[in-house]
Amino acid sequence: MKDHNITQTFLRLRQIIGDDQSDPPISAIIPISQSAWWKGVKDGRYPSPIKLSSNVTVWRSDEVQALVDEVCIKGRTQDAA
């Protein structure tokens, strides 16, 4: 698969789902709610988090990119059908 915009790093939740209240606002990679994200993590549809400390949870950017790629491929497949 083709690499896109995300450099391999760790991403915090607000970098994945966006934060309009931040200054400056953070654009979403995956525009869903926080509760929808955590439900997807719990159900195994989204990547597992990594706890760096008691207050810091991150996700690997390559796993988030793989999720985006998978969603895009499924979207193209459904559009072609």
N, C-alpha and C positions, 0 to 999 in steps of 0.2 A: 504494500500500500504506500501511498504517497504521503510524505511528511508535509504538514501544513504550517501553521503559524506558531505552534507551541514548541518552545525549546524544552528539552527534558529537564525537569526541575520538580519541586514540590508545589502544589497548589492548595491554598486554603479554600474553604467552602465559598466564601464570598467572591473569590476569583472564578469559581466554576459557575455559580448561579447568578452572579452579579450583585451589585449593591448600589442602588440609585441614591441612597442617602449619604454615601461616602463623598468626600470632597478631595479630588474630583470623583465623579461617579465611576463605578467599575462596570464595564460591559460584561454581559453574561456570555459564557461559552455555551452553556446549556441553559436556556431560559425557562427554568421551572422553579417552583417554590422550595423552600428549605425542607418542609415536611415531605414533599414528593421525593426529593433527593434522598432523604434518610430512609423512606419506605423502599425506594429502589435499592439502596445499599443493603437493607435488611433482607429483601427478597432475592438478592444476588444478581439483580439486573445491572447494577452500577458497581464500579470498583470498590474494593474494601479500603477503609481508611487506615492510616498509619498514625499512631499516637506518639508524638515527639515528647510530650509532657502532659501533665494533667489538664492543662488548658489549651494545648495546641494539637489539633488534628489536621492532617494533610492527606493529599492523594498524589500519586505519581502522575506527572503530566502525560507520560506516554500511555498510561492506562486510560486517562480521560480522552486523549486523542483517539485511541482505538475505539472507544465508545462512540465518539462523534463520527468516525469513519463508518462504523457498523450501522449507525442510524441513517447516515447518508446513503449507504449502499441499499439498505432495506427500502428507503424512500424511492430510490431510482427503480428498484425492482417492482414496487407496487405501482409506480407511474407507468411502467412499460406494460403492465398486465392489462 
